[in-house]
């Protein structure tokens, strides 16, 4: 066994550098006496909308709620109706599809491009019907989907584009930031994300004032909103849910947002090093289209010997993970789809392996990872 110990992600070290500012944030929130939807949340919402290049940002409880509330808002606004169809990548984390199903809508799965792992734009138009109302793109692993073609299709058929940007904080397509590439962007701030809270949190970004207002209402039990920002307490015009970003998480996120660009650049340098130096015919490296500038939430390789390579890396002291081993259509949660065949999605899920990549990963660790992969 090796004496090397390289974790997949060192969350403790990443957050330790914020220790003093986090303590100050907690004290500030306690002193304010406001713990939900106060000044800290508003400040973060304004900061993150500016970062993403959108007019509005609405802080919510988590990334799944961001997706659900966006769909619910479109239903409340009459843009989408119950039982309508939403096109979604077959190759995604199950949360994307849960959001559609939980909203009373029908997910229509589309195979990915084997090179990018994102939805294949050339396959979208084949599944559009008169019930199709939206395309939910996923910027998987931190790489933006091919949005030019997708936007053309959406415009042609009058479809909404909802971005699942849970892994794409800081990703760009044609130098436009994820979260502003469609009609709405949905983010997760789960602790392990590129911009991570110290608990659960999420957000919706948009330029659509009506959508923003509706999401703000739905996140807080459906309470009425009269000026676009402030809820009228105890007046409920719709059946909302409790999905508020709490003030402490908002304060933490505001601190970490200050360094998001520099952290993203560190991720890009690490990814560039891997791309330039990993050379093993058994390993397929990530493909980056010319118009994309990924945020590199994950660095995902593929190999037909996935289990053997995983064991080899871990035997040599490097922690690796699989994102994700079971595709959504093969999950028991969607047993009615288990008989369906999505061969490209299944190939990806059978071969992917994520190797360590995060801002504080040392050059020595990077060298070790590359050396091990090349020797395999």
C-alpha positions as CSV (number, residue, x, y, z in Angstrom):
1,X,0.0,0.0,0.0
2,X,1.2,3.5,-0.8
3,X,2.1,6.2,1.8
4,X,0.5,8.8,-0.6
5,X,-2.8,10.3,0.5
6,X,-4.4,12.6,-2.0
7,X,-8.1,13.2,-1.2
8,X,-10.6,13.7,-3.9
9,X,-11.6,17.1,-2.5
10,X,-10.2,18.9,0.6
11,X,-13.3,20.8,1.8
12,X,-11.8,21.5,5.2
13,X,-8.8,23.3,3.8
14,X,-10.8,25.2,1.3
15,X,-13.1,26.6,4.0
16,X,-10.3,27.2,6.6
17,X,-9.0,30.2,4.8
18,X,-12.4,31.9,5.4
19,X,-12.5,31.1,9.1
20,X,-12.2,34.6,10.4
21,X,-14.6,36.1,7.9
22,X,-17.1,33.3,8.5
23,X,-17.0,34.1,12.3
24,X,-17.6,37.8,11.5
25,X,-20.5,36.8,9.2
26,X,-22.2,34.7,11.9
27,X,-21.8,37.5,14.5
28,X,-23.3,40.0,12.0
29,X,-26.3,37.8,11.4
30,X,-26.9,37.1,15.1
31,X,-26.6,40.9,15.8
32,X,-29.1,41.7,13.1
33,X,-31.8,39.4,14.6
34,X,-32.9,38.5,11.0
35,X,-32.2,35.0,9.9
36,X,-34.2,34.6,6.7
37,X,-34.5,36.8,3.6
38,X,-32.7,39.8,5.1
39,X,-29.8,42.0,4.1
40,X,-27.3,39.2,3.8
41,X,-29.5,37.3,1.3
42,X,-30.3,40.5,-0.7
43,X,-26.6,41.3,-0.8
44,X,-25.7,37.9,-2.1
45,X,-28.5,37.9,-4.6
46,X,-27.4,41.2,-6.0
47,X,-23.7,40.1,-6.1
48,X,-24.4,36.8,-7.8
49,X,-26.8,38.3,-10.4
50,X,-24.1,40.8,-11.2
51,X,-21.5,38.0,-11.5
52,X,-23.7,35.9,-13.8
53,X,-24.8,38.9,-15.8
54,X,-28.5,38.7,-15.1
55,X,-31.0,41.2,-13.8
56,X,-32.3,39.0,-11.0
57,X,-31.2,36.3,-8.6
58,X,-33.4,34.6,-6.1
59,X,-31.8,32.7,-3.2
60,X,-33.5,29.4,-2.4
61,X,-33.0,26.4,-0.1
62,X,-31.0,24.2,-2.5
63,X,-30.3,23.4,-6.1
64,X,-33.2,20.9,-6.6
65,X,-35.6,23.5,-5.3
66,X,-34.2,26.0,-7.8
67,X,-35.2,23.7,-10.6
68,X,-38.6,22.9,-9.1
69,X,-39.5,26.5,-8.3
70,X,-38.5,27.6,-11.8
71,X,-40.8,25.0,-13.3
72,X,-43.6,25.8,-10.8
73,X,-43.2,29.5,-11.6
74,X,-43.7,28.9,-15.3
75,X,-46.8,26.8,-14.5
76,X,-48.2,29.6,-12.3
77,X,-47.5,32.1,-15.0
78,X,-49.4,29.9,-17.6
79,X,-46.3,29.4,-19.7
80,X,-46.2,25.7,-19.0
81,X,-49.1,23.4,-18.1
82,X,-49.3,20.2,-16.1
83,X,-48.4,17.2,-18.2
84,X,-46.4,19.2,-20.7
85,X,-43.1,17.9,-21.8
86,X,-39.6,19.1,-20.9
87,X,-36.6,17.9,-22.9
88,X,-33.7,16.9,-20.7
89,X,-30.4,15.1,-21.1
90,X,-30.5,11.4,-20.5
91,X,-26.9,11.8,-19.1
92,X,-27.3,13.9,-15.9
93,X,-27.6,13.5,-12.2
94,X,-31.1,12.3,-11.2
95,X,-32.0,15.6,-9.5
96,X,-32.5,17.3,-12.9
97,X,-35.2,14.7,-13.9
98,X,-36.7,14.6,-10.4
99,X,-37.5,18.3,-10.7
100,X,-39.4,17.8,-13.9
101,X,-41.4,14.8,-12.6
102,X,-42.2,16.4,-9.2
103,X,-43.6,19.4,-11.1
104,X,-46.2,17.2,-12.8
105,X,-44.4,17.5,-16.1
106,X,-43.1,14.7,-18.5
107,X,-39.3,14.4,-18.9
108,X,-38.2,13.6,-22.5
109,X,-34.8,12.1,-22.4
110,X,-32.3,12.9,-25.1
111,X,-28.9,11.3,-25.6
112,X,-25.7,13.2,-25.0
113,X,-22.8,14.0,-27.4
114,X,-20.2,11.3,-26.6
115,X,-17.5,14.0,-26.8
116,X,-18.9,16.6,-24.4
117,X,-21.3,14.4,-22.3
118,X,-23.8,17.2,-22.6
119,X,-27.1,17.0,-24.5
120,X,-26.6,16.5,-28.3
121,X,-28.3,19.5,-30.0
122,X,-28.7,17.4,-33.2
123,X,-31.1,15.0,-31.4
124,X,-33.4,17.6,-29.7
125,X,-35.6,18.5,-32.7
126,X,-36.4,14.8,-33.2
127,X,-38.4,14.6,-30.0
128,X,-40.3,17.9,-30.0
129,X,-44.1,17.7,-30.0
130,X,-47.0,20.1,-29.5
131,X,-46.6,19.3,-25.8
132,X,-43.0,20.4,-25.6
133,X,-42.6,23.6,-23.6
134,X,-39.0,23.7,-22.4
135,X,-35.5,22.4,-22.8
136,X,-33.6,21.9,-19.5
137,X,-30.0,21.9,-20.4
138,X,-27.3,20.6,-18.0
139,X,-23.8,22.1,-18.0
140,X,-22.4,18.8,-16.8
141,X,-19.1,18.7,-14.9
142,X,-18.8,22.5,-15.3
143,X,-18.8,22.7,-19.2
144,X,-21.5,24.7,-20.8
145,X,-23.8,23.0,-23.3
146,X,-23.6,24.0,-27.0
147,X,-26.1,26.8,-26.6
148,X,-26.1,28.5,-30.0
149,X,-27.8,25.5,-31.7
150,X,-30.1,24.9,-28.7
151,X,-31.2,28.6,-28.6
152,X,-32.0,28.4,-32.3
153,X,-34.2,25.4,-31.7
154,X,-35.9,27.1,-28.7
155,X,-36.6,30.2,-30.7
156,X,-38.0,28.2,-33.6
157,X,-40.5,26.3,-31.4
158,X,-41.0,29.0,-28.8
159,X,-39.5,26.9,-26.0
160,X,-38.1,28.1,-22.7
161,X,-34.5,27.2,-21.9
162,X,-33.8,26.3,-18.2
163,X,-30.2,25.8,-17.3
164,X,-29.2,23.3,-14.7
165,X,-26.0,25.1,-13.7
166,X,-25.5,23.3,-10.5
167,X,-21.9,22.4,-11.6
168,X,-21.2,25.4,-13.7
169,X,-20.5,28.4,-11.5
170,X,-18.2,30.5,-13.6
171,X,-18.5,28.4,-16.8
172,X,-18.7,30.4,-20.0
173,X,-20.0,29.8,-23.6
174,X,-18.9,32.5,-26.1
175,X,-17.7,34.4,-23.0
176,X,-21.3,34.5,-21.7
177,X,-21.7,33.2,-18.2
178,X,-23.7,30.1,-17.3
179,X,-26.9,31.2,-15.6
180,X,-27.5,33.9,-18.3
181,X,-27.4,31.6,-21.4
182,X,-31.1,30.7,-21.2
183,X,-34.4,32.0,-19.7
184,X,-33.5,30.9,-16.2
185,X,-30.4,29.5,-14.5
186,X,-30.6,27.1,-11.5
187,X,-27.7,26.8,-9.2
188,X,-26.8,24.6,-6.2
189,X,-24.4,25.8,-3.5
190,X,-24.0,22.4,-1.9
191,X,-20.7,22.5,0.0
192,X,-18.7,20.6,-2.7
193,X,-19.7,22.9,-5.5
194,X,-17.2,25.4,-7.0
195,X,-19.1,28.0,-5.0
196,X,-20.2,26.1,-1.9
197,X,-22.0,27.0,1.3
198,X,-21.5,25.3,4.6
199,X,-24.9,23.6,4.2
200,X,-27.6,23.6,1.5
201,X,-28.5,26.6,-0.6
202,X,-29.4,27.4,-4.2
203,X,-30.4,30.2,-6.5
204,X,-32.4,31.1,-9.6
205,X,-31.0,33.7,-12.0
206,X,-33.0,35.3,-14.8
207,X,-33.7,38.5,-16.7
208,X,-37.5,37.8,-16.6
209,X,-39.1,40.0,-13.9
210,X,-42.3,38.1,-13.8
211,X,-40.5,34.8,-13.3
212,X,-38.3,36.3,-10.6
213,X,-41.3,37.7,-8.8
214,X,-43.1,34.3,-9.0
215,X,-40.1,32.4,-7.7
216,X,-39.7,34.8,-4.8
217,X,-43.4,34.2,-3.9
218,X,-43.2,30.4,-4.3
219,X,-40.0,30.1,-2.2
220,X,-41.9,31.5,0.8
221,X,-45.2,29.7,0.9
222,X,-46.7,31.5,-2.0
223,X,-47.0,34.8,-0.2
224,X,-48.0,37.8,-2.2
225,X,-45.4,40.2,-3.5
226,X,-46.2,43.8,-4.4
227,X,-42.9,45.5,-5.3
228,X,-41.0,42.5,-6.7
229,X,-38.9,42.1,-3.6
230,X,-40.9,42.2,-0.4
231,X,-43.5,39.5,0.6
232,X,-46.8,40.6,2.0
233,X,-46.9,38.3,5.1
234,X,-49.8,35.9,5.6
235,X,-51.3,36.7,2.2
236,X,-51.0,33.7,0.0
237,X,-52.3,33.6,-3.6
238,X,-50.7,30.3,-4.5
239,X,-49.5,27.1,-3.0
240,X,-45.8,27.7,-2.5
241,X,-43.2,25.9,-0.4
242,X,-40.6,26.7,2.2
243,X,-37.3,27.1,0.3
244,X,-35.5,30.2,1.7
245,X,-31.8,30.8,1.7
246,X,-30.9,31.5,5.3
247,X,-28.9,34.6,6.2
248,X,-25.8,32.7,7.5
249,X,-25.4,30.7,4.3
250,X,-25.9,33.9,2.2
251,X,-23.2,35.6,4.2
252,X,-20.8,32.7,3.7
253,X,-21.5,32.6,0.0
254,X,-20.8,36.4,-0.3
255,X,-17.4,35.9,1.2
256,X,-16.5,33.0,-1.1
257,X,-17.9,34.7,-4.2
258,X,-15.1,37.2,-3.9
259,X,-12.6,34.5,-4.8
260,X,-14.7,32.5,-7.3
261,X,-12.9,33.8,-10.4
262,X,-9.4,33.2,-9.0
263,X,-10.5,29.7,-7.8
264,X,-11.9,29.0,-11.2
265,X,-8.7,30.0,-12.8
266,X,-6.8,27.7,-10.5
267,X,-9.1,24.8,-11.6
268,X,-8.5,25.7,-15.2
269,X,-4.7,25.6,-14.8
270,X,-5.0,22.2,-13.1
271,X,-7.2,20.9,-15.9
272,X,-4.8,22.3,-18.5
273,X,-2.0,20.5,-16.8
274,X,-3.9,17.2,-16.9
275,X,-4.9,17.7,-20.6
276,X,-1.3,18.4,-21.6
277,X,0.3,15.6,-19.6
278,X,-2.0,12.6,-19.2
279,X,-1.0,10.3,-22.1
280,X,-2.4,6.8,-21.8
281,X,-4.2,5.1,-24.7
282,X,-6.5,3.4,-22.3
283,X,-7.8,6.8,-21.0
284,X,-10.1,9.2,-22.8
285,X,-9.6,12.8,-21.7
286,X,-12.4,15.5,-21.5
287,X,-13.1,17.3,-24.8
288,X,-13.5,21.1,-24.7
289,X,-15.1,22.8,-27.7
290,X,-13.5,26.0,-28.9
291,X,-16.5,28.2,-27.7
292,X,-16.5,26.8,-24.2
293,X,-14.5,27.8,-21.2
294,X,-15.4,25.3,-18.5
295,X,-15.5,25.9,-14.7
296,X,-14.1,22.4,-14.2
297,X,-16.3,21.3,-11.3
298,X,-15.0,17.8,-12.1
299,X,-12.3,16.4,-14.3
300,X,-13.8,13.3,-15.7
301,X,-11.9,10.7,-17.7
302,X,-13.2,7.6,-19.4
303,X,-11.8,4.0,-19.6
304,X,-13.2,0.6,-20.3
305,X,-11.3,-0.6,-17.3
306,X,-12.9,1.7,-14.9
307,X,-13.1,-0.5,-11.8
308,X,-9.5,-1.7,-12.3
309,X,-8.2,1.8,-12.7
310,X,-10.2,3.1,-9.7
311,X,-8.8,0.3,-7.5
312,X,-5.3,1.0,-8.8
313,X,-5.5,4.7,-8.0
314,X,-6.9,4.1,-4.5
315,X,-4.3,1.4,-3.8
316,X,-1.7,4.1,-4.6
317,X,-3.2,6.7,-2.3
318,X,-5.3,8.8,-4.7
319,X,-9.1,9.0,-4.0
320,X,-11.2,8.9,-7.1
321,X,-15.0,8.9,-7.6
322,X,-17.6,7.9,-10.1
323,X,-20.0,10.7,-11.4
324,X,-22.3,8.8,-11.9
325,X,-22.5,5.0,-11.8
326,X,-26.2,4.5,-12.6
327,X,-28.0,6.6,-15.3
328,X,-31.4,8.0,-14.3
329,X,-33.4,5.7,-16.6
330,X,-31.9,2.7,-14.9
331,X,-32.6,3.9,-11.4
332,X,-35.4,2.1,-9.4
333,X,-36.9,5.6,-8.8
334,X,-37.9,5.5,-12.4
335,X,-38.7,1.8,-12.8
336,X,-41.0,2.5,-15.6
337,X,-38.0,3.5,-17.7
338,X,-35.7,0.6,-16.8
339,X,-36.4,-1.2,-20.0
340,X,-35.4,1.8,-22.1
341,X,-32.1,1.9,-24.0
342,X,-29.9,5.0,-24.2
343,X,-26.6,3.4,-25.3
344,X,-24.4,6.5,-25.3
345,X,-25.6,7.5,-21.8
346,X,-25.0,3.9,-20.6
347,X,-21.5,3.8,-22.1
348,X,-20.6,7.1,-20.3
349,X,-22.0,5.9,-17.0
350,X,-20.1,2.6,-17.3
351,X,-16.7,4.3,-18.1
352,X,-16.4,7.6,-16.3
353,X,-14.0,8.2,-13.5
354,X,-13.4,11.6,-11.7
355,X,-9.9,12.4,-10.6
356,X,-9.0,15.1,-8.0
357,X,-9.2,18.7,-9.1
358,X,-9.6,21.7,-6.8
359,X,-7.9,25.0,-6.2
360,X,-5.7,23.9,-3.3
361,X,-4.5,20.7,-5.0
362,X,-0.7,21.0,-5.0
363,X,1.5,20.7,-8.0
364,X,3.2,17.7,-6.3
365,X,-0.1,16.0,-6.1
366,X,-0.9,16.8,-9.7
367,X,2.4,15.3,-10.8
368,X,1.7,12.1,-8.8
369,X,-1.8,11.7,-10.3
370,X,-0.5,12.2,-13.8
371,X,2.4,9.8,-13.3
372,X,0.1,7.1,-11.9
373,X,-2.4,7.4,-14.8
374,X,0.4,7.3,-17.3
375,X,1.9,4.2,-15.7
376,X,-1.4,2.3,-15.6
